[in-house]
Amino acid sequence: QVQLVESGGGLVQAGESLRVSCVVSGRTVSTLMMAWFRQAPGKERDFAAVISQSGYITATADSAKGRFTISRDNSKKTVHLEMNSLKPEDTAVYYCAARDGIFSSAARDPREYDYWGQGTQVTVSS
């Protein structure tokens, strides 16, 4: 059973940076395609970034391009989302997600993912 545990959320001011992390257990992490989604109050869960099993291929949502960077360290079974130049509209619960199978940068629908963490709150004040 794959388990994902996020950490690193918090309250920051606009323009600041924050890194959220996800620890993976229950499966060899290098077999999993990993992604970050976010969900603001009253809104749908939206794609933020995705990374291939090797870590060599990434894709980022247009709203986060140039500001968010996804990375992974398979030896430490972790995936990170580095967020810079944060804006109040980035406020959301950030979820780590994983799925089996061949990597696709087009996998941006939450329904395409098999495993989810419990989420970590990121709040950006203006």
Secondary structure as GFF3:
##gff-version 3
##sequence-region A 1 126
A	DSSP	beta_strand	3	7	.	.	.	ID=ss1
A	DSSP	beta_strand	10	13	.	.	.	ID=ss2
A	DSSP	beta_strand	18	25	.	.	.	ID=ss3
A	DSSP	three_ten_helix	29	31	.	.	.	ID=ss4
A	DSSP	beta_strand	33	39	.	.	.	ID=ss5
A	DSSP	beta_strand	45	51	.	.	.	ID=ss6
A	DSSP	beta_strand	58	60	.	.	.	ID=ss7
A	DSSP	three_ten_helix	62	64	.	.	.	ID=ss8
A	DSSP	beta_strand	68	73	.	.	.	ID=ss9
A	DSSP	beta_strand	78	83	.	.	.	ID=ss10
A	DSSP	three_ten_helix	88	90	.	.	.	ID=ss11
A	DSSP	beta_strand	92	99	.	.	.	ID=ss12
A	DSSP	three_ten_helix	110	112	.	.	.	ID=ss13
A	DSSP	beta_strand	115	116	.	.	.	ID=ss14
A	DSSP	beta_strand	120	125	.	.	.	ID=ss15
###
